[in-house]
Every structure is written in C-alpha cells, then in structure tokens.
Amino acid sequence: MSGPLSGIKVLDLSSVVFGPFCTQQLGDLGADIIKIEAPEGDTTRTTGPRRSSHMAALFMGLNRNKRSIVLDLKKNQGQEALWRLIDNADVFIHSIRPQKIEKLGFGHSNVLARYPGIIYAGLHGYRADGPYAGQPAYDDVIQGQSGTADLMARLTGEPRYTPTIIADKTVGLYAANAISAALVFRERTGKGQFVEIPMYECMTAFNLVEHLFAATFDPPLEGGMGYTRVLAQWRRPYKTSDGHICMLAYTDPQWKNFWSEVGMAEMHIDPRFESLGSRSENINELYEIAGKLMISRTTDDWIKTLNQLEIPCARITKIEDLPNDPHLSNIGFFKNHQHPTEGDVILPDIPVRFSESPAEIAKLQPNMGEHSREILEEAGFSEKEISEMFRSGVTKDWGRSGR
C-alpha cells in the first residue's frame, strides 16, 4: 500500500465498532492491519443483512484494508503465537477490559517490558485510575453517561440516543489520532508507550467543547451549561412550500442580506439581532422568525436565492439518496468492488486525500481467518507448527471452517 502509514504493522485484538473503526482508519492510511479474531469471530460478522454466514453489512463497513487470523487466546499455544506476532509489530491495540487482558498476560506493562518500542493502545470504557475502571461500556451506555442522551432530551423532551453509533465512532477517531501521534513520537525518540483511549472521558470532552459554555469560567458566568444556539428548539431544517431546507445565516453580512431579501431590512438593526452576541442571546426567537419566512417559497427558489446571497444552505438528503448525490457522483465517491466471496459490493471512498502518499482501498473485508496461514508463515512459524495449530483449533481459516 502507498498510504502515509505504509510499513506500519498493527495487531488488532478489538471487535464490534470502537476498535475496528479505529483500525480501519489506520488501514486506509496504509498500515498493515492484522485482525486477530477469537474462534467464534467478531460479532459484527452476523450483524445485519448478509449473503454468507460471516460477512454481514456492519462487518463490511468496519473491516476493509485488514487481514484476518484466528487465534484462541484461551489456549497456551494461542498466547505463545501472539507473543511471536508482537515481535514484528509496531502497534498492539485491544478493546478488552483491563482486568481481562491482564489475566491473559498481555497487559501493557508486560508487553512494553518485553517490547519497549511498541505502541500499546488500550481502548477502554473508562480511565484505569478512576472508580469506573474496568466496567463494561458500549455506545449506548457512554451516550447516556457523557451527556449525549441529556442533550437529546433538551430537544425532544425525553432522553434519546443519537441515530448513529456516535460514541464508538468518535472515540475510534480519537484512538486513530492518538496512535498516529505516538508513532510520530517513536520516530523521533525510538520510544514506544502505552496509550489509553477511554470512551467516557473522550465523549465527555467531545460534548463539552461547546456545552461547557458558561461553566468554562470559575466561578461560572450567567447562562449555565449548554450552547444556546444548538439547543434552540427552532434550530431545525426549515419548512419550505414544498419540502425542507437547511440554512444557516451566521455572520452580520449574511443576516443583513437575508433580511433585505425578505423585505425586512429593519431587522438588521433590531437590538435583538444586530450582532453575533445579541443574536446568540435571542437565538430561538431569531430562528423562529426565519423559519416562518422560509415557508413562503419552494426549496429550489431558496437554494438559488441563498446561493446568490452566499448564505450556506442545502436541501435535505435522505440516506437512500446519498449514492446519487450529484457532488458525490461526480467525484466517484461510491465505488463498486468485486469481493472474492461476496460478489459485487459498494463502498464509500476514503474521504481524506494525500497528494504524495495516496490512501486506497487495497484489501476488501477478510473472511474469518482468511490469512491465518499467511500471517503465521510471515512470523516464522514452521509448516509443522502451523499444522499443529490448525489441528488443535488454536487457529483456523475460512477455507477449512466453511461459510
């Protein structure tokens, strides 16, 4: 692969969404991701529609640019094999609870003592030195604890989860960023390190970027927590005469142009709306007035007008329509691939681009244990050792276990 992380080998013991989303980012950037699966496989292999028994839609969305090996780490032979794989790895990443990984013998102290140059990434629910340490955590739980469900309650009247796996995916990006930074540090110093990426703390920090608000200051200023603009009841797609539109006038010139367009130029000097500060204090009232004005014209009329006024806007796109979006279609964002076992599949492109080290989808999603033999051979295992591992069930591959 030609991406910026080409030459970096990552051992990935994670499963479900948090870890696999992180390592897919690293794989997209060129790293060699070795997905280490238990004999039963990642649970996402059976989550959602599928053509075959272990290649479901959710797995397909999280596991491109990876190779798969099965290792039964409950067996001594499996643990010994993992140590030999670590010998040639740059990054070791897992989403196993700290007490369980310690019991297996692969806690960060043990691994770093043996391989001080490795980047050891622990994907935890909570920081290991707090009272929540070691508790199990999933996306829904973290959404509730980190304030996400409460923010939804302020808009809907009851706590709700966002309709996307926001905690797993957001913290997965934190993890990919942290691991990349640790690799840069190692490049400069030669030192590996333990990198802890806790879901709860990351999502709390993520939410409080804007929602710490008045509590940013000690003592807190008037206004409390919660960014008023994004919590305004009227912050929503506006109804038009034939549908909906997203519009965000934000700067003074944008609002001045908007008020002039709708025949209400005097609103630009209204004390409630004359500046960014005053608009922030009266944001719900502002959005309500704008919303009632938008319904007078069609969506197409507003798109044309707002574009001429240089006011950011867009029509609502259903998720089913994204593959046919004119911009995404023009840049070829959705690409057809011929998967060796799953046939024709469509995948979104890697969104980031590099001028000198282009990222690419070089490997399609692996079948369970598809690369077990290949990876073991690369690690120096003899044919006799590999055959014994298959015989004892320490490893297996898709070809032997079937679909």
C-alpha positions as CSV (number, residue, x, y, z in Angstrom):
1,M,0.0,0.0,0.0
2,S,1.1,3.6,-0.6
3,G,-0.6,5.5,2.2
4,P,1.3,7.5,4.8
5,L,1.3,4.7,7.3
6,S,2.7,2.2,4.8
7,G,5.2,-0.2,6.6
8,I,3.4,0.0,10.0
9,K,2.1,-3.3,11.3
10,V,-0.8,-3.2,13.6
11,L,-2.1,-6.2,15.7
12,D,-5.8,-5.6,16.3
13,L,-7.5,-7.5,19.0
14,S,-10.5,-5.3,19.1
15,S,-14.1,-6.2,18.0
16,V,-17.5,-4.7,17.4
17,V,-17.3,-1.0,16.4
18,F,-14.9,1.2,18.5
19,G,-11.7,-0.6,17.8
20,P,-12.4,-1.8,14.2
21,F,-13.4,1.7,13.2
22,C,-10.1,3.0,14.5
23,T,-8.0,0.3,12.8
24,Q,-9.9,0.8,9.5
25,Q,-8.8,4.4,9.6
26,L,-5.2,3.2,10.1
27,G,-5.6,0.6,7.4
28,D,-7.0,3.1,4.9
29,L,-3.8,5.2,5.5
30,G,-1.6,2.2,4.6
31,A,-0.9,0.3,7.8
32,D,-0.9,-3.5,7.7
33,I,-3.8,-4.4,10.0
34,I,-3.8,-7.9,11.3
35,K,-7.2,-8.6,12.7
36,I,-6.9,-11.2,15.4
37,E,-10.2,-12.9,16.0
38,A,-11.4,-15.5,18.5
39,P,-12.6,-18.8,17.0
40,E,-16.2,-17.5,17.0
41,G,-15.2,-14.4,15.1
42,D,-16.1,-10.7,15.5
43,T,-19.8,-10.4,16.5
44,T,-20.4,-7.9,13.7
45,R,-19.9,-10.7,11.2
46,T,-23.5,-11.7,11.8
47,T,-25.0,-8.2,12.4
48,G,-27.3,-7.1,9.5
49,P,-28.0,-8.3,6.0
50,R,-25.5,-10.8,4.6
51,R,-25.0,-13.0,1.6
52,S,-23.0,-15.5,3.6
53,S,-22.8,-16.6,7.2
54,H,-19.9,-14.4,8.4
55,M,-19.8,-11.3,6.2
56,A,-22.7,-9.1,7.4
57,A,-23.2,-5.5,6.5
58,L,-21.9,-4.0,9.7
59,F,-18.7,-6.0,9.4
60,M,-18.3,-4.9,5.8
61,G,-18.5,-1.3,6.9
62,L,-15.7,-1.6,9.5
63,N,-13.1,-4.0,8.2
64,R,-11.7,-3.2,4.9
65,N,-7.9,-2.9,4.4
66,K,-7.3,-5.7,7.0
67,R,-6.1,-9.3,7.1
68,S,-7.7,-11.8,9.5
69,I,-6.1,-14.5,11.6
70,V,-7.9,-16.7,14.2
71,L,-6.2,-17.3,17.5
72,D,-7.7,-18.9,20.5
73,L,-6.0,-16.9,23.3
74,K,-7.6,-19.1,26.0
75,K,-5.0,-21.8,25.0
76,N,-1.3,-21.5,25.8
77,Q,-0.4,-22.2,22.2
78,G,-2.5,-19.3,21.1
79,Q,-0.9,-17.0,23.6
80,E,2.6,-18.1,22.6
81,A,1.7,-17.4,18.9
82,L,0.5,-13.9,19.8
83,W,3.9,-13.1,21.5
84,R,5.6,-14.2,18.3
85,L,3.4,-11.9,16.3
86,I,4.1,-9.0,18.6
87,D,7.8,-9.5,17.9
88,N,7.3,-7.9,14.4
89,A,4.5,-5.4,15.2
90,D,4.6,-1.6,15.6
91,V,1.2,-1.3,17.3
92,F,-0.8,-3.5,19.6
93,I,-4.4,-2.5,20.1
94,H,-7.2,-4.1,22.0
95,S,-10.7,-3.3,23.4
96,I,-10.6,-6.0,26.1
97,R,-11.3,-4.8,29.7
98,P,-8.1,-4.2,31.5
99,Q,-8.5,-6.9,34.1
100,K,-9.2,-9.5,31.4
101,I,-6.2,-8.6,29.2
102,E,-4.0,-8.7,32.3
103,K,-5.3,-12.1,33.1
104,L,-4.3,-13.3,29.6
105,G,-0.8,-11.9,30.3
106,F,-0.9,-9.1,27.7
107,G,-1.3,-6.1,29.9
108,H,0.6,-3.0,28.8
109,S,3.3,-3.4,31.5
110,N,4.1,-7.0,30.3
111,V,4.1,-6.1,26.6
112,L,6.1,-2.9,26.9
113,A,8.7,-4.6,29.2
114,R,9.3,-7.2,26.5
115,Y,9.0,-4.8,23.6
116,P,9.7,-1.3,24.7
117,G,9.4,0.1,21.2
118,I,5.8,-0.9,20.6
119,I,2.8,1.4,20.7
120,Y,0.3,-0.3,23.1
121,A,-3.2,1.1,22.7
122,G,-5.8,0.2,25.3
123,L,-9.3,1.1,24.2
124,H,-11.1,1.3,27.5
125,G,-14.6,2.3,28.6
126,Y,-13.1,4.5,31.4
127,R,-9.7,5.6,32.6
128,A,-8.0,2.9,34.6
129,D,-7.4,5.0,37.7
130,G,-11.0,6.0,38.4
131,P,-13.8,4.3,40.2
132,Y,-15.5,3.3,36.9
133,A,-12.3,1.5,35.8
134,G,-12.9,-1.9,34.3
135,Q,-16.6,-1.6,33.9
136,P,-18.1,-2.8,30.6
137,A,-19.1,0.0,28.2
138,Y,-20.9,0.2,25.0
139,D,-22.0,3.1,22.8
140,D,-25.5,3.4,24.3
141,V,-24.1,3.4,27.9
142,I,-21.5,6.1,27.1
143,Q,-24.1,8.2,25.2
144,G,-26.0,8.3,28.5
145,Q,-23.1,9.0,30.8
146,S,-21.4,11.6,28.7
147,G,-24.4,13.9,28.4
148,T,-25.4,12.9,24.8
149,A,-28.8,11.5,25.8
150,D,-29.4,14.5,28.0
151,L,-28.8,16.9,25.1
152,M,-31.3,14.9,23.1
153,A,-33.8,15.3,26.0
154,R,-33.5,19.1,25.9
155,L,-34.7,18.9,22.3
156,T,-37.2,16.0,22.3
157,G,-38.5,16.1,25.9
158,E,-37.0,12.7,26.8
159,P,-33.6,11.2,26.8
160,R,-32.7,9.6,23.4
161,Y,-29.7,8.1,21.7
162,T,-28.5,9.7,18.5
163,P,-29.4,7.5,15.5
164,T,-25.7,6.8,14.8
165,I,-23.1,4.9,16.8
166,I,-21.6,8.2,17.7
167,A,-19.6,7.3,20.8
168,D,-17.8,4.3,19.3
169,K,-17.0,6.1,16.0
170,T,-16.0,9.4,17.6
171,V,-13.7,7.8,20.1
172,G,-12.4,5.5,17.3
173,L,-11.2,8.6,15.6
174,Y,-9.6,9.8,18.9
175,A,-7.8,6.5,19.0
176,A,-6.5,6.6,15.4
177,N,-5.2,10.2,16.1
178,A,-3.5,9.2,19.3
179,I,-1.9,6.1,17.8
180,S,-0.6,8.1,14.9
181,A,0.8,10.7,17.3
182,A,2.5,8.0,19.3
183,L,4.1,6.7,16.1
184,V,5.5,10.1,15.3
185,F,6.9,10.3,18.9
186,R,8.6,6.9,18.4
187,E,10.0,8.0,15.1
188,R,11.7,10.9,16.9
189,T,12.8,9.2,20.1
190,G,12.7,5.5,19.5
191,K,10.4,5.0,22.5
192,G,7.2,3.1,22.5
193,Q,4.5,3.8,25.0
194,F,1.1,2.9,26.5
195,V,-1.8,5.0,25.0
196,E,-5.1,4.8,26.9
197,I,-8.2,5.9,24.9
198,P,-11.2,5.8,27.3
199,M,-14.7,6.2,25.8
200,Y,-16.3,8.1,28.7
201,E,-13.6,10.8,29.0
202,C,-13.3,11.3,25.3
203,M,-17.0,11.7,24.7
204,T,-17.4,14.0,27.7
205,A,-14.6,16.2,26.3
206,F,-16.2,16.0,22.9
207,N,-19.6,17.1,24.1
208,L,-18.3,19.9,26.4
209,V,-16.3,21.6,23.6
210,E,-19.4,23.9,23.2
211,H,-21.6,22.8,26.0
212,L,-19.4,23.6,29.0
213,F,-20.4,27.2,27.9
214,A,-20.8,29.5,31.0
215,A,-19.2,26.9,33.3
216,T,-16.0,27.3,31.4
217,F,-15.3,30.1,33.9
218,D,-14.7,29.8,37.6
219,P,-17.0,30.8,39.1
220,P,-19.5,30.1,36.3
221,L,-20.9,33.0,34.5
222,E,-24.6,33.5,34.0
223,G,-26.1,31.2,31.4
224,G,-25.3,27.8,32.7
225,M,-24.1,24.8,30.6
226,G,-25.4,24.1,27.2
227,Y,-24.6,26.1,24.0
228,T,-27.8,28.0,23.3
229,R,-27.6,28.0,19.6
230,V,-27.5,24.3,19.0
231,L,-30.1,23.7,21.8
232,A,-32.6,26.2,20.3
233,Q,-35.9,24.5,19.6
234,W,-36.2,26.2,16.3
235,R,-32.7,25.0,15.2
236,R,-34.0,22.6,12.6
237,P,-34.4,22.2,8.9
238,Y,-36.8,24.9,7.8
239,K,-40.1,24.1,6.0
240,T,-40.5,25.4,2.5
241,S,-43.6,25.4,0.4
242,D,-42.7,22.0,-1.0
243,G,-40.2,20.4,1.4
244,H,-37.4,21.4,3.7
245,I,-34.1,23.2,3.5
246,C,-31.1,23.6,5.8
247,M,-30.0,27.3,6.0
248,L,-27.5,28.9,8.4
249,A,-27.0,32.6,8.1
250,Y,-24.3,33.3,10.7
251,T,-22.3,36.5,10.0
252,D,-23.6,40.1,10.1
253,P,-23.5,40.4,6.3
254,Q,-25.3,37.1,5.8
255,W,-28.2,38.2,8.1
256,K,-28.3,41.7,6.5
257,N,-28.7,40.1,3.1
258,F,-31.3,37.7,4.3
259,W,-33.4,40.4,5.9
260,S,-33.2,42.6,2.8
261,E,-34.2,39.6,0.6
262,V,-37.4,39.0,2.6
263,G,-38.3,42.7,2.8
264,M,-37.5,43.2,6.5
265,A,-34.3,45.2,6.3
266,E,-35.1,46.9,9.6
267,M,-34.4,43.7,11.4
268,H,-30.7,44.1,10.8
269,I,-30.6,47.0,13.3
270,D,-33.1,45.4,15.7
271,P,-31.3,45.3,19.1
272,R,-32.1,41.7,19.4
273,F,-30.4,40.7,16.2
274,E,-27.9,43.4,15.3
275,S,-24.7,41.5,16.3
276,L,-23.5,38.0,16.8
277,G,-23.7,38.4,20.6
278,S,-27.3,39.7,20.6
279,R,-28.4,37.0,18.2
280,S,-26.9,34.4,20.4
281,E,-28.9,35.7,23.4
282,N,-32.1,35.6,21.3
283,I,-31.3,32.7,19.0
284,N,-34.6,30.8,19.4
285,E,-36.7,33.8,18.6
286,L,-34.4,34.6,15.6
287,Y,-34.7,31.1,14.2
288,E,-38.5,31.1,14.7
289,I,-38.9,34.3,12.7
290,A,-36.7,33.0,9.9
291,G,-38.4,29.7,9.9
292,K,-41.8,31.2,9.4
293,L,-40.5,33.3,6.5
294,M,-38.9,30.3,4.7
295,I,-42.3,28.5,4.1
296,S,-43.3,31.1,1.5
297,R,-41.1,29.8,-1.3
298,T,-40.1,26.5,-2.8
299,T,-36.9,24.7,-1.9
300,D,-35.4,25.3,-5.4
301,D,-36.2,29.0,-5.1
302,W,-34.5,29.3,-1.8
303,I,-31.4,27.3,-2.9
304,K,-31.0,29.7,-5.9
305,T,-31.5,32.8,-3.8
306,L,-29.4,31.8,-0.9
307,N,-26.5,30.7,-3.1
308,Q,-26.6,34.2,-4.8
309,L,-26.5,35.8,-1.3
310,E,-23.6,33.5,-0.3
311,I,-25.6,32.1,2.7
312,P,-24.8,28.5,3.4
313,C,-27.7,26.2,2.5
314,A,-28.5,22.7,1.3
315,R,-31.6,20.6,0.6
316,I,-32.3,17.6,2.8
317,T,-30.9,14.4,1.5
318,K,-32.3,11.0,2.5
319,I,-29.6,8.4,3.3
320,E,-31.0,6.3,0.4
321,D,-30.3,9.2,-2.0
322,L,-26.6,9.8,-1.0
323,P,-25.2,7.4,-3.6
324,N,-26.9,9.5,-6.3
325,D,-26.0,12.9,-4.8
326,P,-24.7,15.0,-7.8
327,H,-21.5,16.0,-6.0
328,L,-20.7,12.5,-4.7
329,S,-21.5,11.0,-8.0
330,N,-19.3,13.5,-9.8
331,I,-16.2,12.7,-7.7
332,G,-16.9,8.9,-7.8
333,F,-17.2,8.7,-4.0
334,F,-19.2,5.4,-4.0
335,K,-17.1,2.7,-5.7
336,N,-18.1,-0.7,-6.9
337,H,-15.8,-3.6,-5.9
338,Q,-15.8,-7.3,-6.7
339,H,-15.4,-9.1,-3.4
340,P,-13.8,-12.6,-3.8
341,T,-16.6,-14.3,-1.8
342,E,-19.4,-11.7,-1.5
343,G,-19.7,-10.6,-5.1
344,D,-20.5,-7.0,-6.1
345,V,-20.3,-4.6,-3.2
346,I,-20.4,-0.8,-3.0
347,L,-18.2,1.1,-0.6
348,P,-17.7,4.8,0.2
349,D,-14.3,6.1,-0.7
350,I,-11.7,7.1,1.8
351,P,-12.7,10.7,2.5
352,V,-9.3,12.2,3.1
353,R,-6.7,12.7,0.4
354,F,-2.9,12.9,0.3
355,S,-1.1,14.4,-2.6
356,E,2.2,12.4,-2.1
357,S,1.0,9.2,-0.3
358,P,-2.5,8.4,-1.5
359,A,-4.7,6.3,0.7
360,E,-6.5,3.4,-1.1
361,I,-8.9,0.5,-0.5
362,A,-6.3,-2.2,-1.3
363,K,-7.8,-5.1,0.6
364,L,-11.5,-5.9,0.8
365,Q,-13.0,-7.3,4.0
366,P,-11.4,-10.6,5.1
367,N,-13.2,-13.8,5.7
368,M,-12.7,-15.2,9.2
369,G,-9.1,-16.4,9.5
370,E,-8.6,-16.0,5.8
371,H,-5.0,-15.0,6.3
372,S,-4.2,-17.3,9.3
373,R,-1.6,-19.4,7.4
374,E,-0.1,-16.4,5.6
375,I,0.4,-14.4,8.8
376,L,1.9,-17.3,10.7
377,E,4.3,-18.0,7.9
378,E,5.4,-14.4,7.9
379,A,6.0,-14.6,11.6
380,G,8.4,-17.5,11.1
381,F,6.2,-20.4,12.1
382,S,7.2,-23.7,10.5
383,E,4.8,-25.8,8.5
384,K,4.8,-28.4,11.3
385,E,3.9,-25.7,13.9
386,I,1.1,-24.3,11.7
387,S,-0.4,-27.7,11.0
388,E,-0.5,-28.4,14.7
389,M,-2.2,-25.1,15.4
390,F,-4.9,-26.0,12.9
391,R,-5.2,-29.5,14.3
392,S,-5.6,-28.3,17.9
393,G,-8.1,-25.5,17.0
394,V,-5.8,-22.7,18.1
395,T,-6.2,-21.2,14.6
396,K,-8.4,-21.8,11.6
397,D,-9.2,-20.3,8.3
398,W,-12.3,-19.6,6.2
399,G,-11.5,-22.3,3.7
400,R,-11.3,-25.0,6.4
401,S,-14.3,-23.8,8.5
402,G,-16.6,-23.0,5.6
403,R,-19.0,-20.2,5.1
